[in-house]
Amino acid sequence: MRYVTIKDIAQVLGISKSTVSRALSGDSWNVSEATIRKVMETAEKMGYRKNEMAVNLRNRRAKTIGIVVPEAVTSFYLQFTATVQRILQPYGYRIILTLSDEDFLTERSNFEIFDSYRVDGILISSCHHRANLEFYNGFIRRCVPMVFFDRTVADMECSSVRSDDYHSAFFLVEHLVYKGYRRILHLAGPDYIRNTSERLRAYRDVLKKHGIDYRPELVITAGVDEKAGAEAMARILDSGVACNAVFCFTELQALGAKRVLQERNIAIPDDMAVACMSGTKLATLVHPAITAVEQPLDRMAEEAVRLLLAKIENPTAPSENVVLPANMVIRSSTER
């Protein structure tokens, strides 16, 4: 079905397109009240809808924000996006949500979509903190405002907002130590995600603080999803390396690790505690519920929008790097 245009209305009424356009915008200086009323009535009957994209492009504003997220399995990025949309709506902005699916080439194609739509700004949680640097910088050089959130990239000339990964991970690992777990396995994230190094550094610092030897065999570089967590846990169990707790880079990792432990009749938390970063509601829907660090997603979204709008309104506004505190929620997976 074809959309009704201003030209269609003009043909039906036998008047010019410019008259119809002025009438639809309520221009009573150049169009009589009777004509405005007739145009409005005809437009309503014909099902006309204003082409906001065309109007915005004429005004050199698309009023559209592009968002790139690495995954949509957990509610983490969906909640962030929902909050961003709610905040932006009163300002007249719409969003285009894209998924990189943890692949930097897909992420690059997401940016090409944004380019074709001439978005006013971009919010991105990067899937790889090195692979697309030149792509990011290309948009920044063209003065397209960009804000990184959660998974940020170092040394970029743009704003960012993230949670305090180091201290959140430190307190989570230390919680395991205080509960009597000293042989703590760490399922680390990939080295191309910036958060990985901060969480590993926190893990090592807790061990040092409490006089626990760092054992390289208890640190396994894994992916970020459930399959990666399951495979890593299976490998450590098959290796015979002793451990009695696992500190996971992501919630999905933890769910995968937990499944393998339960399939092998390893009791949680008596035989093995499970804790993770980046927790969402998923951590509460399993038994036992998983102790997790939960990021302040609504606050992160609010800050990201604030930073982006500031750059849209004033391209010379200084960039900011906002670090937010996160919240550790202790549940039965670590309470023995």
Phi, psi and omega per residue, in radians:
M1 nan 2.285 -3.116
R2 -1.440 2.478 3.084
Y3 -1.261 2.507 3.077
V4 -1.294 2.334 -3.117
T5 -1.992 2.979 3.068
I6 -1.063 -0.623 3.123
K7 -1.080 -0.691 3.126
D8 -1.087 -0.773 3.140
I9 -1.121 -0.729 -3.133
A10 -1.083 -0.697 3.132
Q11 -1.152 -0.710 3.134
V12 -1.109 -0.713 -3.064
L13 -1.577 -0.211 -3.134
G14 1.236 0.588 3.104
I15 -2.201 3.036 -3.081
S16 -1.356 2.747 3.084
K17 -1.100 -0.647 -3.123
S18 -1.136 -0.630 3.106
T19 -1.151 -0.749 3.106
V20 -1.076 -0.770 -3.129
S21 -1.065 -0.790 3.128
R22 -1.136 -0.685 -3.139
A23 -1.121 -0.742 -3.133
L24 -1.157 -0.446 3.104
S25 -1.580 0.016 3.085
G26 1.338 0.500 -3.097
D27 -1.361 1.465 -3.100
S28 -1.340 -0.151 3.073
W29 -1.281 -0.588 -3.052
N30 -1.956 -0.160 -3.118
V31 -2.306 2.395 -3.112
S32 -1.186 2.714 3.120
E33 -1.047 -0.648 -3.130
A34 -1.121 -0.721 -3.137
T35 -1.206 -0.717 3.097
I36 -1.012 -0.798 -3.133
R37 -1.094 -0.759 -3.126
K38 -1.140 -0.728 3.124
V39 -1.118 -0.778 -3.138
M40 -1.077 -0.752 -3.139
E41 -1.133 -0.730 -3.132
T42 -1.176 -0.732 3.122
A43 -1.054 -0.706 3.141
E44 -1.151 -0.783 -3.131
K45 -1.114 -0.647 -3.080
M46 -1.457 -0.117 3.135
G47 1.336 0.557 -3.122
Y48 -1.225 2.421 3.026
R49 -2.236 2.330 -3.104
K50 -1.081 2.336 3.102
N51 -1.467 1.553 -3.082
E52 -1.092 -0.617 -3.124
M53 -1.080 -0.779 -3.136
A54 -1.114 -0.733 3.123
V55 -1.087 -0.800 -3.115
N56 -1.140 -0.657 3.118
L57 -1.176 -0.629 3.071
R58 -1.118 -0.588 3.124
N59 -1.530 0.104 -3.120
R60 1.086 0.495 3.052
R61 -2.393 2.172 3.103
A62 -1.482 -0.304 -3.081
K63 0.919 0.709 -3.106
T64 -2.333 2.391 3.101
I65 -1.997 2.265 3.072
G66 -1.599 2.414 3.112
I67 -2.201 2.294 3.066
V68 -2.042 2.175 3.079
V69 -2.171 2.608 -3.085
P70 -1.417 -0.397 -3.141
E71 -2.684 2.799 3.122
A72 -2.364 0.451 3.126
V73 -1.410 -0.835 3.090
T74 -1.498 3.006 3.132
S75 -1.477 -0.016 -3.033
F76 -0.951 -1.056 -3.059
Y77 -1.344 -0.471 3.099
L78 -1.194 -0.697 3.093
Q79 -1.151 -0.746 3.088
F80 -1.003 -0.837 -3.098
T81 -1.132 -0.702 3.135
A82 -1.082 -0.701 3.128
T83 -1.186 -0.727 3.095
V84 -1.030 -0.804 -3.135
Q85 -1.071 -0.749 3.136
R86 -1.083 -0.689 -3.123
I87 -1.246 -0.660 -3.047
L88 -1.364 -0.463 -3.056
Q89 -0.954 -0.788 3.130
P90 -1.084 -0.362 3.114
Y91 -1.539 -0.020 3.114
G92 1.471 0.210 -3.137
Y93 -1.607 2.567 2.989
R94 -1.991 2.869 -3.141
I95 -2.098 2.632 2.944
I96 -2.035 1.975 -3.121
L97 -1.679 2.200 3.107
T98 -2.183 2.751 -3.074
L99 -2.128 2.142 3.099
S100 -1.434 -0.361 -3.139
D101 0.980 0.681 3.101
E102 1.054 0.499 -3.118
D103 -2.252 2.132 -3.028
F104 -1.222 -0.445 3.081
L105 -1.251 -0.675 3.053
T106 -1.131 -0.711 3.094
E107 -1.016 -0.707 3.137
R108 -1.103 -0.706 3.115
S109 -1.174 -0.529 3.046
N110 -1.048 -0.731 3.123
F111 -1.142 -0.583 3.098
E112 -1.160 -0.614 3.038
I113 -1.088 -0.804 3.129
F114 -1.050 -0.674 -3.134
D115 -1.099 -0.734 -3.116
S116 -1.186 -0.499 3.132
Y117 -1.589 -0.050 3.136
R118 0.930 0.892 -3.096
V119 -1.079 2.677 -3.134
D120 -1.416 -0.369 -3.127
G121 -2.977 2.902 -3.065
I122 -2.328 2.340 2.961
L123 -1.937 2.233 -3.059
I124 -2.447 2.385 2.918
S125 -1.906 1.874 -2.938
S126 -1.261 2.457 3.081
C127 -1.549 -0.218 -3.102
H128 -2.700 2.115 -2.994
H129 -1.490 0.140 3.094
R130 -2.222 -0.650 -2.908
A131 -1.051 -0.639 -3.036
N132 -1.949 0.431 -3.102
L133 -1.000 -0.793 -3.113
E134 -1.150 -0.596 3.092
F135 -1.113 -0.828 3.104
Y136 -1.003 -0.861 -3.081
N137 -1.108 -0.530 3.091
G138 -1.086 -0.732 3.098
F139 -1.193 -0.704 -3.140
I140 -1.118 -0.712 3.112
R141 -1.099 -0.502 3.100
R142 -1.527 0.171 3.073
C143 1.135 0.598 2.976
V144 -1.566 1.966 -3.092
P145 -1.050 2.413 -3.099
M146 -2.453 2.386 3.078
V147 -2.267 2.197 3.046
F148 -1.555 2.462 3.104
F149 -2.358 2.616 -3.107
D150 1.040 -1.407 3.083
R151 -1.575 1.729 -3.050
T152 -1.733 3.063 -3.134
V153 -2.207 2.300 -3.091
A154 -1.284 2.639 2.985
D155 1.056 0.655 3.035
M156 -1.802 2.514 3.130
E157 -1.468 1.031 3.101
C158 -2.740 2.974 -3.077
S159 -1.416 2.809 3.109
S160 -2.652 2.759 3.055
V161 -2.506 2.277 -3.119
R162 -2.647 2.935 3.051
S163 -1.560 2.880 -3.105
D164 -1.375 1.502 -3.051
D165 -1.064 -0.772 -3.049
Y166 -1.075 -0.943 -3.074
H167 -1.207 -0.615 3.098
S168 -1.101 -0.792 3.114
A169 -1.156 -0.680 -3.140
F170 -1.019 -0.870 -3.097
F171 -1.185 -0.551 3.122
L172 -1.194 -0.801 3.117
V173 -1.162 -0.686 3.136
E174 -1.135 -0.582 3.051
H175 -1.013 -0.743 3.114
L176 -1.089 -0.719 3.130
V177 -1.109 -0.789 -3.132
Y178 -1.112 -0.452 3.107
K179 -1.455 0.027 3.065
G180 1.698 0.100 3.115
Y181 -1.581 2.110 -3.097
R182 -2.099 -0.283 3.075
R183 -1.815 1.416 -2.970
I184 -1.732 2.076 3.055
L185 -1.420 2.377 3.057
H186 -2.022 2.022 2.993
L187 -1.538 1.721 -3.044
A188 -1.427 2.787 3.077
G189 -1.458 3.037 3.099
P190 -1.121 2.610 -3.081
D191 -1.261 -0.182 3.122
Y192 -1.542 0.088 3.018
I193 -1.883 2.193 -3.014
R194 -1.024 -0.649 -3.100
N195 -1.038 -0.460 -3.063
T196 -1.017 -0.821 -3.070
S197 -1.173 -0.625 3.133
E198 -1.165 -0.715 -3.122
R199 -1.251 -0.639 3.084
L200 -1.191 -0.711 3.109
R201 -1.067 -0.713 3.106
A202 -1.100 -0.765 3.110
Y203 -0.983 -0.850 -3.115
R204 -1.148 -0.676 -3.118
D205 -1.177 -0.631 3.089
V206 -1.123 -0.800 3.121
L207 -1.023 -0.772 -3.137
K208 -1.102 -0.754 -3.125
K209 -1.051 -0.645 -3.051
H210 -1.749 0.225 3.058
G211 1.185 0.533 3.126
I212 -1.788 2.248 -3.136
D213 -1.117 2.378 3.022
Y214 -1.364 2.209 -3.109
R215 -2.085 1.932 -3.090
P216 -0.962 -0.547 -3.113
E217 -1.206 -0.217 3.099
L218 -1.669 0.157 3.042
V219 -2.087 1.995 -3.124
I220 -2.046 2.132 3.063
T221 -1.317 2.062 -3.107
A222 -2.141 -3.134 3.051
G223 -1.439 -2.593 -3.090
V224 -2.126 -0.106 -3.024
D225 -1.860 -3.116 -3.084
E226 -1.099 -0.715 3.139
K227 -1.063 -0.746 3.136
A228 -1.105 -0.722 3.122
G229 -1.125 -0.708 3.138
A230 -1.156 -0.785 -3.116
E231 -1.137 -0.717 -3.140
A232 -1.136 -0.743 3.136
M233 -1.139 -0.707 3.116
A234 -1.081 -0.711 -3.134
R235 -1.115 -0.744 -3.101
I236 -1.208 -0.659 3.119
L237 -1.174 -0.713 3.137
D238 -1.197 -0.469 -3.103
S239 -1.294 -0.361 -3.109
G240 1.459 0.048 3.087
V241 -1.190 2.203 -3.068
A242 -1.337 2.332 3.028
C243 -2.694 2.698 -3.141
N244 -2.294 0.190 3.049
A245 -2.738 2.675 3.076
V246 -2.308 2.243 3.108
F247 -1.872 1.967 -2.989
C248 -1.792 2.516 3.141
F249 -1.149 -0.648 3.138
T250 -2.347 2.883 3.073
E251 -1.126 -0.715 3.139
L252 -1.126 -0.711 3.018
Q253 -0.938 -0.841 -3.087
A254 -1.080 -0.686 3.132
L255 -1.134 -0.692 3.095
G256 -1.159 -0.761 3.117
A257 -1.102 -0.742 -3.129
K258 -1.079 -0.707 -3.139
R259 -1.071 -0.777 3.141
V260 -1.119 -0.740 3.126
L261 -1.033 -0.774 -3.107
Q262 -1.258 -0.576 3.067
E263 -1.117 -0.490 -3.135
R264 -1.721 0.250 3.077
N265 1.028 0.629 3.039
I266 -1.654 2.050 -3.013
A267 -1.258 2.354 3.063
I268 -1.967 2.116 0.173
P269 -1.779 0.049 -3.007
D270 -1.045 -0.776 -3.140
D271 -1.645 -0.552 -3.101
M272 -2.650 2.138 3.064
A273 -1.492 2.673 3.125
V274 -2.299 2.230 3.106
A275 -2.495 2.691 -3.081
C276 -2.617 2.835 2.970
M277 -1.606 2.950 3.033
S278 0.994 0.732 -3.135
G279 -1.257 2.587 3.038
T280 -2.347 -2.879 -3.137
K281 -1.075 -0.443 3.138
L282 -0.979 -0.599 -3.105
A283 -1.147 -0.340 -3.123
T284 -1.669 -0.155 -3.034
L285 -1.671 0.105 3.133
V286 -2.070 2.906 3.112
H287 -2.179 2.209 -0.115
P288 -1.279 2.677 3.102
A289 -1.098 2.596 -2.970
I290 -1.701 2.270 2.994
T291 -1.130 2.284 -3.020
A292 -2.629 2.693 2.924
V293 -1.567 2.158 -3.137
E294 -1.916 2.247 -3.118
Q295 -1.444 2.631 3.137
P296 -1.377 1.383 -2.967
L297 -1.079 -0.748 -3.131
D298 -1.111 -0.741 3.110
R299 -1.144 -0.689 3.102
M300 -1.070 -0.754 3.124
A301 -1.127 -0.751 3.125
E302 -1.048 -0.783 3.136
E303 -1.163 -0.715 3.138
A304 -1.080 -0.756 3.115
V305 -1.151 -0.752 3.120
R306 -1.008 -0.823 -3.118
L307 -1.131 -0.689 -3.113
L308 -1.219 -0.802 3.139
L309 -1.099 -0.620 3.118
A310 -1.066 -0.709 3.127
K311 -1.278 -0.603 3.108
I312 -1.139 -0.760 -3.117
E313 -1.298 -0.552 -3.120
N314 -2.490 1.624 -3.088
P315 -1.007 -0.354 3.139
T316 -1.587 0.025 3.110
A317 -1.041 2.472 -3.101
P318 -1.155 2.557 3.080
S319 -1.329 2.589 3.112
E320 -2.220 2.553 3.037
N321 -2.069 1.797 -3.031
V322 -1.684 2.263 3.095
V323 -2.057 2.138 -3.053
L324 -1.888 2.540 3.046
P325 -1.265 2.567 3.088
A326 -1.919 3.048 -3.029
N327 -2.146 2.180 3.074
M328 -1.558 2.213 3.133
V329 -1.970 1.967 -3.090
I330 -1.496 2.207 -3.139
R331 -2.246 -3.042 -2.955
S332 -1.237 -0.218 -3.132
S333 -1.231 -0.173 3.081
T334 -2.208 0.089 -3.042
E335 -1.795 1.566 3.136
R336 -1.811 nan nan
